Structure formats: structure tokens, C-alpha cells
């Protein structure tokens, strides 16, 4: 993620999946595309192995609240709880400083 105006917020979604993942990847792509259209969305980083971690970045807590209540996102949350996830944890953090190294 390129540097954003500090401070901003990060939503850290950590999860483990069930074995029933049919339709998961398509929904994940849909949610990322939909999030990009939301006011206050700054970007997303995601990785999945045994544990998945997705971090989305937002300008305000209000933007995060609005995204959580977005109708298609509510449907995805329900499917996630009922079908795709055996466990998840959500953390919301305020980012007050950032830096990076790019050795290339």
C-alpha cells in the first residue's frame, strides 16, 4: 500500500477456513471490488495459507462502520459464518506512523 494521509485506520481480518470453500474466491473478489467503490476506502493487502490475513485501510471509523453495514457485504459476512470460516477475528487499529523498505 502506498503511503496514505496519517492517521488512518486498518481493519485486520484473520481467519481459518472450513473445507467448504466453493464460491469463496469469487465472493472475495466481489467484496474487494465493492470495497474499492466505498467512500473512505484506501486499499487492501491479503494473504492466505493455513491462516488468512486481510488488512483493509480506511480514512475514518465511520467509513469502516458504513462498509460493515453495506448490504452485499452483510450477505458475504453471513455466508462466511455459515459456510467458509471455522474461525475469524477482527481488529480495528489506528495507524499513526508507517514506513517501508524497498531494496530494489
Secondary structure, DSSP 8 states (H G I E B T S, - for coil): ----SSSEEEEEEEEEE-S--TTHHHHHHHHHHHHHTSTTEEEEEEEESSSEEEEEEES-HHHHHHHHT-HHHHHHHHHIIIIIEEEEEEEEEEE---------
